[in-house]
Amino acid sequence: MKVTFVSAAALAWTVGTAVAQTATPAAATTPAPAAAAAPATFTTYTAPGIMMGAWMNTAPGLDTPVAINQRLGFNLSLIHLSENLPIDFSEPPPTQLLDYTYTNAILYLSVYPSTTPDNVTDSQISDLAKQLGGYTTNGRPVILRLGAEMNGNWQPYGQLPVAFRALWQRVWTAVRAIPSNVPPATGAGGVSFLWAPNPQGNG
């Protein structure tokens, strides 16, 4: 089984195929589109470049992707959001705030298993794969940061290398079984996997 890893350097910057958003940032009061709505006007190009992203505090009343785009005066290429595994479907989907921007910004999604790797079920993994498939089908590229800081003892899945590897392979297989999740040969799209140990981990 082939497992794709992406350099941890991509945590802050991604070098390679770049995506430039040309849509004007929507006002904060603009109604959100449907959860998996296709991004609005955008332009893609394949010249090498650097994409800038941000991870902000999106708790109610604090920051949003729309607000940070407005402060910067341009649209970010990546927006970092997070969710747990199993997915809590009572919570808004991670793309909700991203859809407000009406751009094709890449969803940089950190997924944190809330239990040990062996206790993550096939059904929970299937839910994640289908969720991502809904985004990629509608043109939203995804970078999946699965089980970040797995080398630290502060995570329920941490310092369990054999079990974590097995979980990674199960998730990779389920995600790539959905055609829209397979990255294209050129350009942005699909789901790319990001391996993200903590540089100061204690294991």
C-alpha positions in Angstrom: 0.0 0.0 0.0 1.3 3.4 -1.0 1.1 6.1 1.7 1.6 9.7 0.7 3.5 12.0 3.0 4.0 15.7 2.6 6.9 17.6 4.1 6.2 19.1 7.5 7.6 22.4 6.1 4.2 22.7 4.3 2.6 23.5 7.7 3.1 27.2 7.1 3.9 27.5 3.4 3.2 25.3 0.3 5.6 25.6 -2.6 4.5 24.3 -6.0 1.3 24.6 -8.0 -0.3 27.8 -6.8 -3.9 28.9 -6.7 -4.8 32.5 -7.0 -8.2 33.8 -5.9 -9.7 36.7 -7.9 -13.1 37.0 -6.1 -13.7 40.1 -4.1 -14.0 39.1 -0.4 -17.6 39.0 0.6 -18.9 41.2 3.4 -19.2 39.5 6.8 -23.0 39.7 6.6 -23.2 37.8 3.3 -25.4 34.7 3.7 -23.4 31.5 3.7 -23.8 29.2 0.7 -24.8 25.6 1.2 -22.2 23.5 3.1 -20.7 21.9 0.0 -21.4 24.7 -2.5 -19.0 25.2 -5.4 -16.5 28.1 -5.0 -17.4 31.2 -6.9 -15.2 33.1 -9.4 -11.6 32.1 -9.2 -8.5 31.6 -11.4 -6.0 28.9 -11.2 -2.5 28.8 -12.7 0.3 26.3 -12.7 3.4 28.5 -12.4 5.5 27.7 -9.3 4.8 30.0 -6.4 4.1 30.3 -2.7 0.7 30.1 -1.2 0.0 32.0 2.0 -2.5 30.7 4.6 -3.7 31.3 8.1 -5.0 29.5 11.2 -7.2 31.9 13.2 -9.3 31.7 16.3 -12.8 31.2 14.8 -14.7 31.0 18.0 -17.9 33.0 17.8 -17.3 36.7 17.8 -13.6 36.4 17.1 -11.9 36.0 13.7 -13.1 34.6 10.4 -11.6 33.9 7.0 -13.6 36.8 5.5 -12.3 39.2 8.1 -8.7 38.3 7.7 -8.9 38.6 3.9 -10.4 42.0 4.3 -7.6 43.1 6.7 -4.9 41.8 4.3 -6.5 43.2 1.2 -6.3 40.0 -0.7 -7.6 36.4 -0.4 -5.6 33.8 1.4 -4.8 30.6 -0.6 -5.1 28.3 2.4 -7.4 28.4 5.4 -6.6 26.2 8.4 -9.6 24.7 10.2 -10.0 21.6 12.4 -12.4 18.9 13.5 -12.4 15.8 15.6 -12.7 12.2 14.6 -15.4 10.9 14.9 -17.0 13.9 13.3 -19.5 15.7 15.4 -22.3 16.3 12.9 -24.1 18.6 15.3 -21.4 21.2 14.7 -21.2 23.3 11.6 -19.0 21.8 8.9 -15.4 23.1 8.7 -16.1 24.6 5.3 -18.9 26.9 6.5 -16.7 29.9 7.3 -14.6 29.2 4.3 -17.6 29.2 2.0 -18.3 32.8 3.1 -15.2 33.9 1.3 -16.5 32.8 -2.1 -13.1 31.7 -3.2 -11.5 28.4 -4.0 -9.0 28.6 -1.1 -7.6 25.3 -0.1 -9.1 23.8 3.0 -6.2 22.9 5.3 -8.0 20.6 7.7 -6.5 19.2 10.9 -8.4 16.1 12.0 -7.8 15.0 15.6 -8.8 11.4 16.6 -10.4 11.6 20.0 -9.4 8.1 20.9 -6.6 5.7 20.4 -6.0 4.7 16.7 -7.3 1.1 17.3 -10.6 2.5 18.5 -11.3 4.6 15.4 -14.0 2.6 13.5 -14.3 1.9 9.8 -17.6 3.8 9.9 -16.0 6.9 11.4 -13.3 6.8 8.7 -15.9 6.4 6.0 -17.8 9.5 7.3 -14.5 11.5 7.0 -13.8 10.2 3.5 -17.4 11.0 2.3 -17.2 14.5 3.9 -14.0 15.2 2.1 -15.5 13.8 -1.1 -18.3 16.3 -0.9 -15.8 19.2 -0.8 -13.5 17.9 -3.6 -16.5 17.1 -5.8 -17.4 20.8 -5.7 -13.9 22.0 -6.4 -12.5 22.6 -3.0 -8.9 21.2 -2.7 -8.1 19.8 0.7 -4.8 19.2 2.7 -5.6 16.7 5.4 -3.4 17.0 8.5 -4.3 13.8 10.1 -3.5 13.2 13.8 -1.0 16.0 14.2 1.7 15.8 16.9 1.4 12.0 17.1 4.8 11.9 18.7 3.6 13.8 21.8 2.1 12.2 24.9 -0.6 14.9 25.1 -2.7 13.3 22.3 -4.9 10.2 22.9 -3.3 8.7 19.7 0.2 9.8 20.6 3.3 7.7 20.9 1.5 4.7 19.4 3.5 4.4 16.2 2.4 1.0 14.9 -1.3 1.7 15.6 -1.0 5.2 14.2 0.6 3.9 11.0 -2.3 1.4 10.6 -4.8 4.2 11.1 -3.1 6.4 8.5 -3.2 3.6 6.0 -6.9 3.0 6.7 -7.8 6.6 6.3 -5.7 6.9 3.1 -7.4 3.9 1.6 -10.9 5.2 2.3 -10.2 8.7 1.2 -8.5 7.7 -2.1 -11.3 5.3 -2.9 -13.5 8.3 -3.7 -12.4 9.5 -7.2 -12.8 13.2 -6.5 -10.4 12.9 -3.6 -7.5 11.7 -5.8 -5.2 14.7 -6.6 -4.9 15.4 -10.4 -1.7 15.0 -12.2 -1.4 18.8 -12.5 -3.0 21.7 -10.8 -4.7 21.8 -7.4 -7.5 19.5 -6.3 -8.4 16.3 -4.4 -7.0 15.5 -1.0 -3.3 15.7 -0.1 -2.1 14.1 3.1 0.2 16.1 5.5 2.3 14.3 8.1 2.8 16.7 11.0 4.9 15.6 14.0 5.7 18.1 16.7 9.3 19.2 16.5 9.5 19.4 20.2 7.7 16.1 20.8 8.8 13.9 23.7 8.6 10.6 21.8 
